[in-house]
């Protein structure tokens, strides 16, 4: 074998070795490995997009309720002039008596004229008391603890 033949074989072997090193990343000047795909042709890049959506659901519910009944005549009340059957229920009522140091006064009235003739009955209590009031009358009270309908 001639010297030229040996050089061609050696050169071919060297060239094959350099090519193999380039394919595996050996001999890379940047230190990062290279792949065969990087040397040949790279596939087109694929772009990935993430979409986040918030879904809000609005639910409308219609509720129909009956309004509360108008307040009826009371079965417990304090000082004032009350129309029996309208403001307070007719019936028998009790009080614990005077509220503090005031005298406890009550009166059943025919009307609000203020005439002595409009008084059906009245009293000043020093302790507990009871009175029966009738529909259509007026009941006036002052200085008394609350009147509560008796059972």
C-alpha positions in Angstrom: 0.0 0.0 0.0 1.3 3.3 -0.9 1.8 6.3 1.3 -0.9 8.2 -0.5 -3.4 5.3 0.0 -2.6 5.3 3.7 -3.2 9.0 4.0 -6.5 8.8 2.1 -7.7 6.0 4.5 -6.5 7.9 7.5 -8.1 11.1 6.3 -11.4 9.3 5.6 -11.3 7.8 9.1 -10.6 11.1 10.6 -13.4 12.8 8.6 -15.8 10.1 9.7 -14.8 10.6 13.3 -15.2 14.3 13.2 -18.7 13.9 11.6 -19.7 11.4 14.2 -18.5 13.8 17.0 -20.5 16.6 15.5 -23.7 14.5 15.5 -23.4 13.6 19.1 -22.3 17.0 20.4 -18.7 16.1 20.9 -16.4 18.9 19.7 -19.2 21.5 20.1 -17.7 24.8 20.8 -20.6 26.0 22.9 -20.7 22.9 25.1 -24.3 22.1 24.3 -25.0 18.7 22.7 -26.2 18.7 19.1 -28.6 16.1 17.7 -28.9 14.8 14.2 -32.2 16.6 13.9 -30.5 19.9 14.7 -28.0 19.3 11.9 -30.4 18.2 9.4 -33.6 20.1 9.3 -35.8 21.1 12.3 -39.5 20.5 12.2 -41.7 23.6 12.2 -42.3 25.0 15.7 -45.7 24.3 17.3 -47.2 27.2 19.3 -49.3 26.3 22.3 -51.9 28.8 23.6 -53.7 28.3 26.9 -57.1 30.0 27.3 -58.7 30.4 30.7 -62.3 31.4 30.8 -64.5 32.2 33.8 -68.1 31.4 33.4 -70.5 33.3 35.7 -74.1 32.1 35.9 -76.8 34.5 37.2 -79.9 32.9 38.5 -82.9 35.0 39.2 -85.6 33.6 41.4 -88.9 35.4 42.0 -90.5 34.7 45.3 -94.0 35.9 46.0 -95.0 36.3 49.6 -98.1 37.5 51.2 -97.7 40.8 53.1 -98.1 40.3 56.8 -101.6 41.0 58.0 -102.2 44.4 59.4 -101.7 44.6 63.1 -104.9 43.8 64.8 -106.1 45.2 68.1 -103.6 44.8 70.8 -103.9 42.5 73.8 -101.2 44.4 75.8 -100.9 48.2 76.0 -99.6 51.1 78.1 -100.7 54.6 78.7 -103.0 56.4 76.3 -106.6 56.5 75.1 -107.5 53.4 73.1 -110.6 52.6 71.0 -111.8 49.1 72.0 -112.3 46.8 69.1 -110.0 48.9 66.9 -106.8 49.7 68.9 -107.3 47.0 71.6 -109.3 43.9 71.8 -112.4 43.8 74.0 -112.2 41.7 77.1 -110.9 41.5 80.6 -107.5 43.2 81.4 -105.2 43.2 84.4 -102.5 45.6 85.5 -99.9 45.2 88.3 -100.8 48.7 89.5 -99.0 52.1 89.6 -95.9 52.5 87.5 -93.4 54.1 89.9 -94.7 56.8 92.1 -97.5 57.9 89.8 -101.2 57.2 90.6 -102.7 54.5 88.3 -105.8 56.0 86.7 -108.2 54.3 84.2 -111.5 55.2 82.7 -114.0 53.6 80.3 -115.5 56.3 78.1 -118.4 56.8 75.7 -116.5 59.5 73.7 -113.6 61.9 73.9 -115.7 65.0 74.7 -114.2 65.3 78.2 -117.6 65.8 79.7 -118.3 64.0 83.0 -121.3 62.4 81.3 -118.9 60.5 78.9 -117.4 58.5 81.7 -118.9 55.0 82.0 -116.7 54.0 84.9 -113.2 55.0 86.3 -110.9 54.3 89.2 -107.5 55.2 90.8 -105.6 52.1 91.7 -103.0 51.8 94.5 -102.2 48.2 93.7 -103.1 45.6 91.1 -106.4 46.0 89.2 -108.7 44.4 86.7 -111.2 46.0 84.3 -113.5 44.7 81.5 -113.7 46.8 78.4 -116.3 46.5 75.6 -116.2 47.0 71.8 -117.2 50.6 70.9 -115.9 52.1 74.2 -112.8 54.1 74.7 -110.3 53.1 77.4 -108.1 55.8 78.9 -105.2 54.9 81.2 -102.2 56.8 82.8 -99.6 56.1 85.4 -100.3 52.3 85.3 -98.0 49.4 84.4 -99.0 47.8 81.1 -102.5 46.3 80.8 -102.4 42.6 79.7 -105.5 40.7 78.5 -106.5 38.1 81.2 -107.1 34.5 80.1 
